[in-house]
Amino acid sequence: MTNDTTKNHEGHQHGNEGRAELIAAALVGVFLLAAWIAGLFSSPDWLTDSLHWTAFAIGGISIGRDVFGSLRQGKFAIDSLMLVAAIGAAAIGSVGEAALLLFLFNLGHSLEHYAMGRAKSAIQALAQLAPRTALVKRGDEEVEIPVEELEPGMTVIVRPDQRIAADGIVVGGRSSVDQAPVTGESVPVDKAPVAPETPDEEVPAESKVFAGTINGSGSLDIRVTHRSDDSTLARVVKMVTEAETRRSPTQVFTDRFQKWFVPIVLIFVVGLMFVFVFTDETFKESFYRAMAVLVASSPCALAIATPSAVLSAVARAGRMGVLIKGGEPLESLGAVKAFAFDKTGTLTEGKPRLVQVVPMDGTTETELLIAAVALERKSDHPLARAISREGLVRLGDEATIPDATDIESLTGRGLRANLNGVETWIGKPELFNEIPAPAPTTQILNAVDKLEQEGCTTMVLRSGGTYLGALGVMDTPRETAASTLAQLRRLGVEQMVMISGDNQRVADAVASAVGIDQARGDLLPEDKVAVIRELAKAGSVAMVGDGVNDAPAMANATVGIAMGAAGSDVALETADVALMADDLSKLPFTLGLGRATSRIIRQNLWISLGMVVVLIPLTLTGLGVGPAVALHEGSTVVVVFNALRLLRFRGPSS
């Protein structure tokens, strides 16, 4: 990618800061240890003081560099409170304690940056998946070029076990591709070629590949569809990186809290410095206690509590093929109690299948299928293709299909043709009320009614004056739909609604098959929005769809979740959460991660605020600067490592 250097610099920033502070902490620790040993052997005071001041200078320079850098940018860093406390302690002669404060502070920060660096590295690992060069066909030659020079229309050769360099379409060769780096799919996906001239919008999923995925044992020729900086992987990396900067409601709250809390603490600390005026203690004692309170009140752990959890969760989701756009949808997922699902392509496969064959009047199933296939293979309607494709499978290779002639397509209703010299019709039941007699028999009408009650779209076949039978076609539920919904219930989802443009009977049949609470059929896009708004009155609601037809409903939901977003610009842009693979079973993981993130953010807030609440009275009653810093920095490290547990989140068990 063209900005690799910049990204690498950003990716290693936390790690570099952590190493610098760890080195500073080590040096400060060495000089503090030397001063302690010198004191044991009754060394001259000037030697002990020199060692303490050296330790103080090293630690102060390390922290001061960050503090003054923030001040130059007009930002008031929380670290400045700690630096002021250290300087104050040194000013009243407690230079040893001041150096200890800086040692613990540098050590705590180095561990914090190390931990945050791990989360950053998990995100940056995504950016390193795509290879830097690609093997391109140019006439009869094969030329290796940088991926930045790839243009749409070029043909890239991918050898076995190599990473794919660009988003594209397979135009030659067959192989299986490990798409886990982009979509999170655990099983390699078989890839088959399409004709080079096939329009992009007509290419099936099994012929599309993504940059950063891993080719299997076969060699592939791939027609490039996107430049390297516009690939699915590049967009995911960009969006995950941007997600770090999108603040969650809790983070907004903590920022506002700190905005008021820090000035109040500073005013309180200044007041504590002058307690000696009203008591019999010395200025040094009052000042020392004020510095200890300043350390205790610094909300460092609070500042890092939410960002560390959000960053870890976003990184973990990205590795599992789930794109979550920041803290707001993460926290919203944690509160979701209701789900709305689109039907077609979400709860169902999105492809009609022939599921029922009902022959009549002495017609055999084979005769009915032969006649249906003969007519429907002349049509390009999705239902006709389903009957033709699956009818041939049921008939087997030995079946002889006669040629239908004089084809007449009746748009939206069916088809008429001449089959073996007999006028033959196939179409919706309503068609047979429009064409010449005979009208449908009671037997046919009963069969049609039964099929429609089961959720099928029904096609009737008539040859001459004889009704041969009926066929039931249905968009079948996904295999994982029922188990996925059951897992969502176990995670605390109280209401699930399916919203569909299909008729109510079909919607009810699918809802019954997958175990959903309520089905709403015959809905227009604006009706779907109304259902979402109705559900939202009772609390947070998530809408799951494909991110294209369902965009208005998803936009009105608390959290919009797009399925199969890999390669879809619209789905990636419109959804709050994008499941990169067309895999419904990722939903429980995504919801569970949202729940876990909310839980860890609450834990971190309790730890950080609890430590401040405990330390302030302790320092007011005599706890020294050193112990205050140790407890303060300890809580910060606990908060960050608690958040890092999200990097290992595995989701709910089945």
PAFI-512619 format. One record per residue (C-alpha): x, y, z. Coordinates in steps of 0.5 Angstrom, whole numbers, padded with zeros to 4 digits, always signed. Example, Ala and Ser with C-alpha at 12.3 -4.5 7.8 and 13.67 -1.06 7.14 Angstrom:
BEGIN
+0025-0009+0016;+0027-0002+0014;
//
This chain:
BEGIN
+0000+0000+0000;+0002+0007-0002;+0003+0009+0006;+0006+0003+0009;+0011+0007+0012;+0006+0012+0016;+0002+0006+0018;+0008+0002+0021;+0010+0009+0024;+0003+0009+0027;+0003+0002+0029;+0009+0002+0033;+0008+0009+0036;+0006+0005+0043;+0011+0000+0043;+0017+0005+0042;+0014+0010+0047;+0013+0004+0052;+0021+0002+0051;+0023+0009+0052;+0019+0009+0058;+0022+0002+0060;+0029+0004+0059;+0028+0011+0063;+0025+0007+0069;+0030+0002+0069;+0036+0007+0069;+0032+0011+0075;+0031+0004+0078;+0039+0003+0078;+0040+0010+0081;+0035+0009+0086;+0038+0002+0088;+0045+0005+0088;+0043+0011+0093;+0039+0006+0098;+0046+0002+0098;+0050+0008+0099;+0046+0009+0105;+0047+0003+0108;+0054+0004+0108;+0054+0011+0111;+0056+0014+0105;+0057+0022+0104;+0050+0025+0104;+0053+0029+0097;+0053+0022+0094;+0046+0019+0096;+0043+0026+0094;+0047+0026+0087;+0044+0019+0086;+0037+0021+0088;+0038+0028+0083;+0040+0023+0077;+0035+0019+0078;+0030+0024+0079;+0033+0028+0072;+0032+0022+0068;+0025+0020+0070;+0023+0027+0070;+0026+0028+0063;+0022+0022+0060;+0015+0024+0063;+0017+0032+0061;+0018+0030+0054;+0011+0028+0053;+0008+0033+0058;+0011+0039+0054;+0009+0036+0047;+0002+0036+0049;+0002+0043+0052;+0005+0045+0046;-0001+0042+0042;-0006+0046+0047;-0007+0040+0051;-0007+0039+0058;-0004+0032+0059;-0006+0028+0066;+0001+0026+0066;+0003+0034+0068;-0001+0033+0075;+0004+0027+0076;+0010+0031+0074;+0008+0037+0078;+0007+0033+0084;+0014+0030+0083;+0017+0037+0082;+0014+0039+0089;+0016+0033+0093;+0023+0035+0090;+0023+0042+0092;+0021+0041+0099;+0027+0036+0100;+0024+0029+0099;+0028+0028+0092;+0028+0021+0094;+0021+0020+0094;+0020+0024+0088;+0025+0020+0084;+0021+0014+0087;+0015+0017+0084;+0018+0018+0077;+0020+0011+0077;+0014+0008+0078;+0010+0012+0074;+0015+0011+0068;+0014+0003+0070;+0007+0004+0070;+0007+0008+0063;+0011+0003+0060;+0007-0003+0061;+0001+0001+0059;+0004+0002+0053;+0006-0005+0052;-0001-0007+0053;-0004-0002+0048;+0001-0004+0043;-0001-0011+0043;-0008-0009+0041;-0005-0004+0036;-0001-0010+0033;-0007-0014+0032;-0010-0009+0028;-0004-0007+0024;-0003-0015+0023;-0009-0014+0018;-0005-0009+0014;+0001-0013+0013;-0004-0019+0010;-0003-0017+0003;+0003-0018-0001;+0008-0013-0004;+0008-0015-0011;+0004-0019-0016;+0005-0023-0022;+0002-0020-0028;+0000-0023-0035;+0003-0018-0041;+0002-0022-0047;+0006-0028-0047;+0010-0026-0041;+0009-0026-0034;+0012-0020-0030;+0012-0018-0023;+0010-0011-0021;+0009-0008-0014;+0001-0008-0012;+0001-0001-0012;+0001-0001-0020;-0004-0006-0021;-0010-0003-0025;-0017-0006-0026;-0017-0010-0032;-0010-0013-0031;-0010-0021-0030;-0006-0023-0024;-0003-0030-0023;-0003-0033-0016;+0001-0040-0015;-0001-0045-0010;+0000-0043-0003;+0001-0036-0005;-0003-0030-0002;-0008-0026-0007;-0005-0019-0009;-0012-0016-0011;-0019-0016-0010;-0021-0019-0017;-0025-0025-0021;-0023-0032-0022;-0022-0032-0030;-0018-0039-0030;-0016-0045-0026;-0019-0048-0020;-0017-0048-0013;-0020-0047-0006;-0018-0040-0002;-0017-0039+0005;-0021-0033+0006;-0021-0033+0014;-0016-0026+0014;-0022-0022+0011;-0029-0026+0012;-0027-0030+0018;-0029-0036+0015;-0026-0042+0018;-0027-0047+0012;-0023-0045+0005;-0028-0043+0000;-0028-0047-0007;-0027-0042-0013;-0029-0043-0020;-0027-0039-0026;-0032-0035-0030;-0032-0032-0038;-0027-0026-0038;-0032-0022-0041;-0037-0023-0035;-0040-0017-0032;-0038-0016-0025;-0045-0015-0023;-0047-0022-0025;-0041-0026-0022;-0042-0031-0017;-0039-0031-0010;-0035-0037-0012;-0031-0033-0017;-0030-0027-0013;-0023-0027-0009;-0020-0022-0004;-0013-0019-0003;-0010-0022+0003;-0013-0029+0003;-0009-0035+0001;-0009-0039-0005;-0010-0047-0004;-0007-0052-0008;-0009-0050-0015;-0006-0044-0020;-0011-0038-0021;-0012-0033-0026;-0015-0027-0023;-0018-0021-0027;-0017-0015-0022;-0023-0011-0020;-0020-0006-0015;-0014-0002-0014;-0009-0004-0008;-0012+0002-0004;-0019+0001-0005;-0019-0007-0004;-0024-0010+0001;-0018-0011+0006;-0015-0004+0005;-0022-0001+0007;-0023-0006+0013;-0016-0003+0015;-0018+0004+0014;-0025+0003+0018;-0022-0001+0023;-0017+0005+0024;-0022+0010+0024;-0026+0006+0029;-0021+0008+0034;-0023+0015+0034;-0030+0014+0035;-0032+0015+0042;-0037+0011+0045;-0042+0014+0050;-0038+0012+0056;-0032+0015+0053;-0036+0022+0052;-0038+0022+0059;-0031+0020+0062;-0028+0026+0058;-0033+0031+0060;-0032+0028+0067;-0025+0029+0067;-0026+0036+0064;-0029+0039+0071;-0026+0034+0075;-0018+0036+0074;-0019+0043+0075;-0023+0042+0082;-0017+0037+0084;-0012+0043+0082;-0016+0048+0086;-0017+0043+0092;-0010+0041+0092;-0008+0049+0092;-0012+0050+0098;-0009+0044+0102;-0002+0047+0101;-0004+0053+0106;-0007+0048+0111;-0001+0050+0115;-0004+0057+0116;-0010+0054+0120;-0006+0048+0124;+0000+0047+0127;+0004+0043+0122;+0009+0046+0117;+0009+0048+0110;+0013+0042+0108;+0008+0037+0111;+0002+0041+0108;+0005+0041+0101;+0007+0034+0102;+0000+0032+0103;-0002+0036+0098;+0002+0033+0093;+0000+0026+0095;-0007+0028+0094;-0005+0031+0087;-0002+0024+0085;-0008+0020+0088;-0013+0024+0084;-0010+0024+0077;-0015+0020+0073;-0010+0016+0069;-0014+0010+0069;-0021+0013+0068;-0018+0016+0062;-0015+0009+0059;-0021+0005+0061;-0026+0006+0055;-0021+0007+0050;-0017+0000+0051;-0023-0004+0052;-0026-0001+0045;-0019-0002+0041;-0018-0009+0044;-0025-0011+0042;-0025-0008+0035;-0018-0011+0034;-0021-0018+0036;-0027-0017+0031;-0023-0015+0025;-0019-0022+0026;-0026-0026+0026;-0028-0022+0020;-0033-0017+0023;-0032-0010+0022;-0035-0006+0028;-0034+0002+0027;-0032+0004+0034;-0035+0004+0041;-0042+0007+0040;-0044+0001+0036;-0040-0004+0041;-0044-0001+0047;-0050-0001+0044;-0050-0008+0042;-0049-0009+0049;-0056-0006+0051;-0059-0010+0045;-0066-0014+0047;-0069-0014+0040;-0067-0016+0033;-0070-0015+0027;-0068-0019+0021;-0069-0019+0014;-0072-0025+0011;-0069-0026+0004;-0061-0027+0004;-0061-0027+0011;-0065-0032+0015;-0066-0036+0008;-0061-0037+0003;-0063-0032-0002;-0064-0037-0008;-0071-0041-0009;-0071-0048-0009;-0076-0054-0012;-0078-0057-0005;-0085-0060-0007;-0087-0064-0013;-0095-0066-0013;-0097-0070-0019;-0104-0071-0021;-0109-0075-0025;-0105-0081-0027;-0099-0077-0028;-0092-0079-0025;-0087-0075-0022;-0082-0076-0027;-0087-0074-0033;-0089-0068-0029;-0082-0066-0028;-0080-0067-0035;-0085-0063-0038;-0084-0057-0033;-0076-0058-0034;-0078-0058-0042;-0081-0051-0041;-0078-0048-0035;-0071-0048-0038;-0073-0044-0044;-0074-0038-0039;-0069-0034-0035;-0073-0032-0029;-0070-0034-0022;-0076-0039-0021;-0076-0042-0027;-0068-0043-0027;-0069-0047-0020;-0075-0051-0023;-0070-0053-0029;-0064-0054-0025;-0067-0058-0019;-0071-0062-0024;-0066-0064-0028;-0062-0067-0021;-0068-0071-0019;-0069-0074-0026;-0062-0076-0026;-0057-0076-0032;-0061-0081-0036;-0067-0077-0037;-0069-0075-0044;-0072-0068-0044;-0076-0066-0051;-0075-0059-0054;-0081-0054-0053;-0083-0050-0059;-0087-0044-0060;-0085-0041-0053;-0089-0035-0051;-0087-0032-0044;-0093-0029-0040;-0089-0024-0036;-0090-0024-0028;-0095-0030-0029;-0092-0036-0033;-0090-0039-0040;-0094-0043-0046;-0091-0047-0051;-0092-0053-0055;-0089-0060-0052;-0090-0066-0056;-0095-0063-0061;-0099-0061-0055;-0100-0054-0052;-0097-0054-0045;-0098-0048-0040;-0094-0047-0033;-0095-0041-0029;-0098-0038-0022;-0105-0041-0020;-0108-0034-0022;-0106-0035-0030;-0111-0041-0031;-0117-0037-0029;-0114-0032-0035;-0113-0037-0041;-0118-0042-0044;-0122-0047-0040;-0122-0052-0037;-0121-0048-0030;-0117-0051-0025;-0120-0057-0021;-0121-0058-0014;-0116-0063-0013;-0111-0057-0016;-0114-0052-0012;-0113-0056-0005;-0106-0058-0007;-0104-0050-0009;-0107-0048-0002;-0103-0053+0002;-0097-0051-0001;-0098-0044+0000;-0099-0046+0007;-0092-0049+0008;-0089-0042+0005;-0088-0045-0002;-0089-0040-0009;-0093-0045-0013;-0093-0047-0020;-0098-0051-0024;-0097-0055-0030;-0103-0056-0035;-0102-0060-0042;-0108-0059-0047;-0114-0060-0042;-0111-0064-0037;-0107-0061-0030;-0101-0065-0029;-0100-0063-0022;-0096-0057-0018;-0089-0055-0016;-0087-0052-0010;-0081-0047-0010;-0079-0044-0004;-0073-0040-0001;-0070-0045+0004;-0068-0042+0011;-0060-0042+0012;-0058-0049+0016;-0055-0044+0021;-0061-0040+0022;-0065-0044+0028;-0058-0045+0032;-0056-0038+0031;-0063-0035+0034;-0063-0040+0040;-0056-0038+0042;-0058-0030+0041;-0064-0032+0046;-0059-0035+0051;-0055-0028+0050;-0061-0025+0053;-0065-0023+0047;-0072-0022+0049;-0075-0021+0042;-0074-0023+0035;-0078-0020+0029;-0077-0022+0021;-0079-0017+0016;-0080-0018+0009;-0084-0016+0003;-0086-0023+0001;-0093-0025+0003;-0095-0027+0010;-0096-0034+0009;-0089-0035+0006;-0086-0030+0012;-0090-0035+0017;-0087-0041+0014;-0080-0039+0015;-0081-0036+0022;-0084-0043+0024;-0078-0046+0021;-0073-0042+0024;-0076-0041+0031;-0077-0033+0031;-0082-0030+0035;-0086-0026+0030;-0086-0025+0022;-0089-0019+0019;-0090-0020+0011;-0092-0016+0005;-0088-0010+0008;-0086-0004+0003;-0079-0001+0005;-0082+0005+0009;-0086-0001+0013;-0080-0004+0015;-0078+0003+0018;-0084+0003+0022;-0083-0003+0025;-0076-0002+0027;-0078+0005+0030;-0084+0001+0034;-0079-0004+0037;-0074+0002+0038;-0079+0005+0043;-0078-0001+0048;-0070+0000+0048;-0064-0002+0043;-0066-0006+0037;-0061-0009+0032;-0063-0010+0025;-0060-0015+0020;-0060-0015+0013;-0056-0014+0007;-0054-0007+0007;-0057-0005+0000;-0064-0006+0000;-0065-0006+0008;-0061+0001+0008;-0067+0005+0011;-0069+0000+0016;-0062-0001+0018;-0061+0007+0019;-0067+0007+0024;-0064+0002+0028;-0060+0003+0034;-0055-0002+0031;-0055-0004+0023;-0051-0010+0022;-0050-0012+0014;-0049-0019+0012;-0044-0021+0007;-0041-0015+0007;-0034-0017+0003;-0033-0014-0003;-0040-0009-0002;-0038-0002-0002;-0045+0000+0000;-0046-0005+0006;-0039-0003+0009;-0041+0004+0008;-0048+0004+0011;-0048-0001+0017;-0045+0000+0024;-0043-0007+0024;-0041-0011+0018;-0040-0019+0018;-0035-0020+0012;-0038-0027+0010;-0045-0029+0009;-0045-0033+0015;-0051-0032+0020;-0047-0036+0025;-0042-0030+0027;-0048-0026+0030;-0048-0029+0037;-0040-0028+0037;-0041-0021+0035;-0047-0020+0040;-0043-0023+0046;-0037-0019+0044;-0041-0013+0045;-0044-0015+0052;-0037-0017+0054;-0034-0010+0052;-0040-0007+0056;-0038-0011+0062;-0031-0010+0062;-0032-0002+0061;-0036-0002+0067;-0031-0006+0071;-0026-0001+0069;-0030+0005+0071;-0031+0002+0078;-0023+0000+0078;-0021+0007+0076;-0026+0011+0080;-0026+0006+0086;-0018+0007+0087;-0019+0015+0087;-0025+0015+0092;-0020+0010+0096;-0014+0014+0095;-0016+0021+0096;-0018+0020+0104;-0012+0015+0105;-0007+0021+0103;-0011+0026+0107;-0010+0022+0113;-0002+0021+0112;-0001+0016+0106;+0006+0018+0103;+0007+0020+0095;+0011+0013+0094;+0005+0008+0096;+0000+0013+0093;+0004+0012+0086;+0004+0005+0087;-0003+0004+0088;-0005+0009+0082;-0001+0006+0077;-0003-0001+0079;-0010+0001+0078;-0008+0003+0071;-0004-0003+0069;-0010-0007+0072;-0015-0003+0067;-0011-0004+0061;-0010-0012+0062;-0017-0013+0064;-0019-0010+0057;-0014-0014+0053;-0018-0020+0055;-0022-0018+0050;-0017-0020+0045;-0018-0027+0047;-0025-0027+0047;-0028-0033+0043;-0036-0032+0043;-0041-0036+0047;-0041-0044+0046;-0046-0047+0042;
//
